[in-house]
Amino acid sequence: MKSLKEQTEAKVEAGRQAKPDFMKNVDEIIENAKALQQGANALSVSEKAPGFALPNAAGQAVSLEELLESGPVVVTFYRGDWCPYCSLQLRALNERLDDIRAHGAQLVAISPQVPDDSLSATEIDEMQFHVLSDQDAEVASRYGVAWKVPDYLMEHMRVDRELDLDAINNGDGSVLPIPATFVIAQDRTVSWRHVDVDYRTRSEPEDIVNALKELA
């Protein structure tokens, strides 16, 4: 089975073949974001993770404090289910969920996308991990991983992909999380993290599992 990195690289290459000019502009935007040190204020290892209580797909509040009562928590921020790179990441994490749980940990995926009635009660019950809604990316901001999306990318998503992010997020669609993952110990200390402003680059599930092994 291909690693998440290999799957992502294949998708990026397919994009370069289909839309070389657009992907070139994306590369430039990412480089500018790095130059502006987007994500530089993200929580560091050994810092305390801010608490949160966010709604799941059923509208029920899930809090970090309650989750930590039973063990470590893996918190991953993603842009939304409309993002193909996010979908790749979440599927890859779901495939390693048994390994994550074997270390007493829970997985939480957070995006600004608001919960709606698109999921049936059965589908909600079958969710393998917590998927929470962080409206206006407020929790992402407290974790230091929110950024203002450049107008060019917003225009691309609105026109080329027909995505109305303001409606999808029921708020400011131009503020999205930098894809980031944090392993949080029971005392709310960040024991491991992966933060990259390039939304095409994600943490490998194997690295997360290894971080949980070291924490244990």
C-alpha positions in Angstrom: 0.0 0.0 0.0 1.3 3.5 -0.9 2.2 5.9 1.9 0.2 9.0 2.4 3.1 11.0 1.0 3.2 8.9 -2.2 -0.6 9.2 -2.7 -0.4 13.0 -2.2 2.6 13.3 -4.6 0.7 11.4 -7.2 -2.3 13.8 -6.8 -0.1 16.8 -7.0 1.6 15.5 -10.1 -1.8 14.9 -11.7 -2.7 18.5 -10.9 0.5 19.7 -12.6 -0.4 17.8 -15.7 -4.0 19.0 -15.8 -3.4 22.7 -14.7 0.3 23.6 -14.9 -0.3 27.4 -14.7 -2.6 27.1 -11.7 -0.2 24.7 -9.8 2.7 27.1 -10.6 0.7 29.9 -8.9 -0.1 27.6 -6.0 3.6 26.9 -5.5 4.3 30.7 -5.5 1.6 31.3 -2.9 2.9 28.5 -0.7 6.4 29.9 -0.9 5.1 33.4 0.0 3.2 32.0 3.0 6.4 30.3 4.2 8.3 33.6 3.7 5.7 35.4 5.8 6.2 32.6 8.4 2.6 31.5 8.4 2.2 28.9 11.1 5.2 30.3 13.0 3.0 30.8 16.1 1.7 27.2 16.1 1.9 25.4 19.5 5.3 23.9 20.1 6.2 20.7 21.8 5.9 21.0 25.6 3.3 23.8 25.4 -0.1 23.3 26.9 -2.9 22.7 24.4 -5.9 25.1 24.7 -9.1 23.5 25.7 -12.1 23.3 23.4 -15.7 22.1 23.2 -16.9 21.8 19.6 -20.0 20.2 18.0 -19.8 16.9 16.2 -21.9 15.9 13.2 -24.9 15.3 15.5 -24.5 18.8 17.1 -23.3 17.3 20.4 -20.4 19.1 22.1 -17.2 17.2 22.5 -14.5 18.7 24.8 -10.8 18.1 24.9 -11.0 17.9 28.7 -13.4 14.9 28.5 -11.4 13.2 25.9 -8.2 13.4 27.9 -9.8 11.7 30.8 -9.3 8.3 29.0 -5.9 8.9 27.4 -3.9 11.0 24.9 -5.6 12.7 22.1 -4.5 13.2 18.5 -5.9 16.4 17.1 -5.7 17.0 13.4 -6.9 20.2 11.7 -8.1 19.9 8.1 -9.7 22.3 5.6 -13.0 20.5 4.9 -14.4 17.4 3.2 -14.2 19.3 -0.1 -10.4 19.2 0.0 -9.0 16.0 -1.7 -5.8 16.1 0.2 -7.7 16.2 3.5 -9.8 13.2 2.3 -6.6 11.3 1.6 -5.3 12.1 5.1 -8.4 11.2 6.9 -8.7 7.9 5.1 -5.1 7.1 5.9 -5.6 7.9 9.6 -8.8 5.8 9.7 -6.8 2.8 8.4 -4.4 3.2 11.4 -7.1 3.9 13.9 -6.7 0.5 15.6 -3.0 1.3 16.2 -3.9 4.7 17.6 -6.4 3.3 19.9 -4.0 0.5 20.9 -2.0 3.2 22.7 -5.1 4.4 24.6 -5.5 7.5 22.3 -8.4 9.0 20.5 -8.4 10.8 17.2 -10.2 14.1 16.6 -10.4 15.8 13.2 -11.4 19.5 13.3 -12.4 21.8 10.4 -14.4 25.0 10.0 -17.1 23.2 8.1 -20.4 23.4 10.1 -22.4 20.2 10.9 -25.5 19.8 8.9 -28.2 17.2 8.3 -26.4 15.5 5.4 -25.4 12.5 7.6 -28.1 10.1 8.8 -28.2 8.9 12.4 -26.7 5.5 11.2 -23.9 7.2 9.4 -23.1 9.3 12.5 -23.1 6.2 14.6 -20.6 4.5 12.2 -18.1 7.4 12.3 -14.8 5.9 13.4 -13.4 9.0 15.0 -14.6 12.4 16.2 -15.2 15.0 13.5 -15.8 18.4 15.0 -16.8 21.8 13.6 -14.6 24.8 14.4 -16.6 27.8 13.1 -14.5 30.6 11.8 -11.4 28.5 12.7 -11.4 30.0 16.2 -9.8 26.9 17.9 -7.3 26.7 15.0 -6.4 30.3 15.7 -5.8 29.4 19.4 -3.5 26.6 18.2 -1.7 29.0 15.9 -2.6 27.2 12.7 -5.2 29.5 11.1 -4.4 31.6 8.0 -6.0 34.0 5.6 -6.4 32.3 2.3 -5.0 34.4 -0.7 -7.6 35.9 -3.0 -6.3 33.9 -5.9 -7.1 30.6 -4.2 -10.4 31.8 -3.0 -11.3 32.8 -6.5 -10.2 29.4 -7.8 -12.3 27.6 -5.3 -15.3 29.8 -6.0 -15.2 29.8 -9.8 -13.3 26.6 -10.8 -14.6 24.3 -8.1 -17.9 26.0 -7.4 -17.2 26.1 -3.7 -19.0 28.7 -1.6 -16.8 28.5 1.5 -18.7 31.2 3.3 -21.9 29.0 3.1 -20.1 25.7 3.7 -18.4 27.1 6.9 -21.4 29.4 7.8 -18.9 32.2 8.4 -15.7 33.6 7.1 -14.7 31.1 4.4 -11.4 32.9 3.8 -10.0 31.8 7.1 -8.9 28.1 7.0 -6.6 26.0 9.2 -3.1 25.1 8.1 -3.1 21.3 8.0 -1.6 20.4 11.3 -1.6 17.5 13.7 -0.8 17.5 17.5 -0.4 14.6 19.9 -1.6 15.8 23.3 -0.7 14.0 26.5 -3.2 13.7 29.4 -1.8 16.7 31.2 -2.6 18.7 28.0 1.1 19.0 27.0 1.8 18.8 23.3 4.2 15.8 22.9 4.5 15.8 19.1 3.3 18.0 16.3 3.4 18.4 12.5 2.6 21.8 11.0 3.1 22.7 7.3 1.6 25.7 5.5 1.7 23.7 2.3 -1.8 22.1 2.3 -0.5 19.3 0.1 1.9 18.1 2.8 0.5 16.0 5.7 1.9 14.0 8.6 2.3 10.3 8.0 0.1 8.1 10.2 3.1 6.0 11.0 4.8 9.0 12.6 1.7 9.7 14.7 1.7 6.1 15.9 5.4 6.2 16.8 4.8 9.5 18.7 2.1 7.7 20.8 4.5 4.8 21.4 7.1 7.2 22.8 4.5 8.9 24.9 3.4 5.6 26.4 
